[in-house]
Structures are given as C-alpha cells and as structure tokens.
Amino acid sequence: YVADSTEPENRAKSLGWLSAATNVGVTVGPVLGSLSMGLGERAPGVVAAGLCAANMLFAWLFLQESHDVAGARASGVRARRPREAVWHALTHPGEPAPRMIWIYAVGMGAFQMMTTLLALFLAVRYGVTEKTIGVVYAYNGALSVLARAVILGKALDRLGEARLSRVGQVLLASGLALLPLTWRVGGAVSLDLSALPGAWGTVEVQFRTLALVGALALVPLGTAFTFPCVTAILSRLIPPYERGVYMGVQQSFGGVARVVAPLWAGWAFDHLGTGVPFWTGAALVLGTLAMGVGIEEYTRPKPEPAPVAAG
C-alpha cells in the first residue's frame, strides 16, 4: 500500500518509516502487555485484540484504495498470478526484479539467524541472563528506529537507493562477521564518574563490551539501509498492476528464509561452533552484492522523447 501511494523517489523513505513504526510497535507492545497483566492474566490478549480492532476501524474509515484496478483492466494486460510470479522468480533469478527478491530473502534469512541465536550467544559468551537480555534488544530496537526515521532519508538523498542498499549489505555482513569475535577482545578501561550526580565512583568498562556494542550497531544500520531500498527498487522494476503480486512474493520468500535459516543456525550453533551461523549469514549477504551490480540502469527515469519539428 505504501509503495502504491507514494512517488518512486520517496518510496524508500516511506518504507523506512513503515519499518520504524513496526520497530516501535515491537518495542512498545511487550510493555503494554506487561502493564495490562495487572488487570488479569487474560488482559494482554484482550488489549491486543482491542488494538487490532481499532486498527481495522482506522483503515476502514481513512484508507482509500491505492491500486489502480480500473487502469490495469483498461490496459488489457493480465497480471501474473502469485504462483506464476513465484515460478518466475525461481526460474529467472538473473532478471532485475527476481534479483531484488533474492537479495531481500537472503538478507532476511541472515538477519533472522542472528536474532534467533543472539540471546544464546550472549548467554554463553557474556553471561547475559533473562534479566539483562532486554537491554540488548532495546538497544537494537532504538538503533533501528533511529536509522530508519532519521538517518535513512539523508543517506538516500546522498547515495540513492542502489548504492545505499549495497552499503547496507556490507554493514549487515560486517556486523554478523564481527559479532562472534567480540568476546575474544581483551583489556579494560577505568572511567572516573565521581563528578556525575549519584554514587558512580570509578567504573571499569571491558573492551569486549565496547566491541559488542559496536558490532551490534552495524546490524540495525545494515538492515535499515538494505530492506527498504531493495523493496523500493523492486517497486520501480515492475509495472503498477503487478506491484502487489511481486511485493507479496518478496515477503513470501522472506518468510521461507525466516523458517529455513534458524533451523540451520540452531544446528550449526550446537554442532559446528557458536560463530558459524553468524559467519554463514555474513557470507550469504556478501554474496548477494553481485546480484545488485548494474541495477541502477533499470531504475533511472526514462528520458522524454525529443519533440518532432513541425513542417
């Protein structure tokens, strides 16, 4: 819907805002669930259902149809059916639109491997418990919202969708590759915080903790630059009457990746080493860089035909 109702040049920014809103919801939702527990054990489900009902009512009252159904019918061109679009993406992976679908799916799978195992990795290597893991996810969530709502738009103006998507892929792969290595960093630094209000005194900060904070930051930055840009490019590569079909196929491929990737990640974590799933994801993301080469020529606005001289 966002792709249909925004201009192509603003599409990636709008999709970034959509992702930012999603991250806010994922962050705020558990808080609302915990607070509503004071009203009874059934309250979180009732509150969630109420929010869904309010969402449906808002869409019913304020959202208008964005898809040009009449225009598609008038053109006389039949849009591919979802099954045909899936088969086309599978059998023509070198074409521009399938390339964007595969980049999205592989990146989503790599990201899902990290999110599936992050708590286990931090428990094994850093001694993080169920009482402290929330800070890590809050940090990731805050960075995701900041990257999509503030940084993405400025970066798009400077680099454009295709180049920024490649920057995102490199950042995502770097974060995944470095994350398992952070616990090996040695040394510490002592910070004198006695001048601050409260009984702070001297605090010792481990260098490996700083390395972990830095590596974790690369992942939300990478996903913020990759996924909205790739989706926006896909929306440019397909005709409007097939946009919903192909963007649905993109989400379906991403959904399959969310199922398959954690299965491999869990087995590799147990049998091959705690770092192998992260390095596998990094290698896969780096491999998709080749799929984005030359995509700019397909997304440039077509030049207007020269006027024909009279007489």
N, C-alpha and C positions, 0 to 999 in steps of 0.2 A: 504494500500500500504506500509506504514511504517512497519507494522508487517510482511508482506511478504518479505521485502527486508532487514531485519536486523536479526542478530543472536538472539536466545532466551534470552541469558544473557544480551544483550544490548537493548532489546526491550522496557523495561520500561523507560530507559533513553531517547531513541529516541522519544517515545510517549510524554515524558515530554517536550522535545524540541519542538515537534509539538504544544503542548498546550501553551508553552511560546510564540511561533510565533503567535498563534491565539490571545493571550492577547495583544501582541504588535500591531497587526493589529487593534484590537478593540479600542486600545488607540489612535493610530495614525490616523485611518480613520476619526473620527469626526473632528480632527484638520484640515486634508486636506479638508474636506467638508466645514468647516468654511472659510478657506483661499480662496477656489475656489468661494465662494459666491461673491467675488469682481469682478468676471468675468460675473456675471449674475445669476439669480435665477435658471436657468437650468444647470449651470455649475457643481454642485455636482453630478448630475445624469450622465452627460457626462463623468466626471472624473472617477466615479465608473465603468461605462461601459468600459472605456479605460483600467482600471486596470484589469478587468475581461478578456478582450481580450488579454492583454499581458500575463496573467496567462495561458490562454488556449494555446497560441503560445509557451510559455516556456515548458509546458507539452508535446505538440506535438513534439517539437524538441529534448528534452533532456530526457524524461522519457521512459524507456523500460518496457515491460510487466513483472510484478513481479510474477504473478500467474502461477504456473506450470500446464498449461492446458493439455499439452501432457502427463505429468506424471499422472495426475488424470484420464485421459481416459485410459491410459495403465494399470492402476491398476485394472480396471474393477469394481470399487466401485462407485455407484451412490451417489453423494452428495445430502443431504436433500434439498428440495425446501424451499424457505423462509417461506411459510405457514406451512410446516411441522416442521421447526425449531422453529417457534413461538409456535406452539402447544406443542412441546416437552418441551420448557422452562416453559410453563404454567402447564403442567401435571406432570412434573418431577422436581419440584423445589429443591429436595434434592440432585440431581446429581451435580457433581462438576461444569460443565460448566453453567447450569442454575443458580446455586448459585452465580456465579460471575456476571451474567446478572442482577439478582435481587439486589445484593449489589450496582451495578452501578446505577440502576434505582432509588432505594430508596434514595441513596445519592444525586443523581442529583435532585430529587424532593425536598429534604430538602434544598439543596443549592438554588434552584430556588425560594422557598418560601422566603428565606432571601433577595435575590436580588430584588424580586418583591416589598417587603414591606420596604426595608431599608430606602428609601427616606421618606416614610410616617412616619415611626417610628422616624427618626431623626427630622422631622419637628414638630411632636407632642411633643417629649420629650426634644429636644435640640434647637428648634427654627431654624433649618437649613432651608435655602431658596434655590430657584433655582440658586441664585448667588454663593452659597457656597457649594452646594452638590457635585460639580465637584471635589473638593479637596478630598472628601471621596473616590470616585470611582478611582481617580488617585492613591491614597494611596493603595487601594486594588489591582489595576492592577499592580502597581510596585512590590508589595509583591508577586503576583502570578508569574510574570516573574522571579523574583529573586529566588523564591522557586524551580521553575521547571528547570531553566537554571543553577543554581549554587548549591543549596542545595540537590536536588533530587539525583543526581548521587552519591555524597558522602554518603548520607544516605542509598542508595541501596547497596553500597559496604559493609556497616557495618551491615545492618539488613536483607537484602534480601527483595524480593517483598512481600511475605505473611505477614511477621512481620511489614514491613513498612506500608502496607495497613491498618493494624489494628491500628497502631499509628495514621495514617491519620484519620481514623474513629473517634477515641477518640478526636483528636484535633478539628475536624469539629463539633462533638456533643458538646464539651465544649464551643466552640465559640458561637454556636447557643443558648445554655442554658444561658450563662453569659450575652450575649448582652442586653436582656431586663432588666437586673438588674443593669446595669452600671449607669443609671440616678439616682438611689437611693443613690449612694455613695456621702457622704458629705465631706466638708473640701476643703482647697486650700493651695497652697504653693506659696510664692513670690520669684521670681528669679531676682537677680540683674544682668542685662545685660548691664550696663552702660559702661563696659570695651570693649564691642564689637563695631565695626565700625557702625556709624549711631546713631540716637537718639532713642535707645532702652529704656533706663531707667530701671525701675522695672516692671516686667510682672507678673501678678497673673495667675497661672495655676490651674484650678479646678481638683480635684482628680477624679471626674466623667469623665472628658475628658480623663485623662490618662487611666482610666479603659476602656473607649470606644475604645481607640487606641489599647489596649492590646487584648480585646475581638475580635475586627475586625481582628487583625493579625492572630488569630487562624484559621479563616475560610479559607483564601487562602492557608495557610500551610496544613490544613487538606485536601482540595481538591487536592492540588498538590501531596500529598502522596497517596491519595486514588485512584483517577481515572486512572492515568497512570499504577499503579501497578495492579489494578484489570483487566484492559484491557490486559496488558501483560500476566497475569496469564491465562486469558481466551484463549489467542492465543496459549498458551502451551497445554491447555487441549483438544483442538480439532485438528483433522487432517488437514494438509495444504489444502486439496481440499475442506474443509468446512469452512475454516477460514473466508473468506469474508462473507459467509452467516450468520454465528453466530455473527460476529462483527457488521454486519448490523442489526441483531435482537437486539443486545445490544443497539445500537443507537436508534432503534425504541422504545424500552421500555423506554429509557431515554427521548425520545420525548414525549411519552404519559405522563410521570411523569411531564414534563415541562408544560403540559396543565392542568393536574388534580390538582397538588399541589398548584399553585397560586389561583385556584378557592376556594379551602378550606381555604387557607391562608387569602384571602381577606375577606371572610365571617367571619372567626374567629376573625380577627383583629377588625371588626366592632361590632360584637355581643358578643364576649367572653372575649376580652381584648387584649391589644397591645402585650403582651408577649406570648399568647397562640400559635400562629403559629410557633414561634421560638422554644418553648419548645416541640411542636409536632414534628418538624423536628429533634430535638436533640434525642428524644425518639426513633424515627424510625431508625436513624443512629446507635444508640447504640444497637438496636435490631438486626441489621444486623451483629454485631460482631459474634454472634453464627454461622452464615452461613459460616464464614471463618475459623472456627475451623477445624484443621486437613487437610487443603488444601495443606500443604507442601508435604505430601506423594504422591500427584498426580503430583507435579511439579518437583520432584527430577529426575535427569538424570537416565535412566535405566542402571543397571550395565551390563558391557560387559560379554558375556558368557565365561566361562573358556575354554581354548584350550583343545582339546581332545588329549591325549597322543598317540603317534604313537606306533604301534605294539600291 
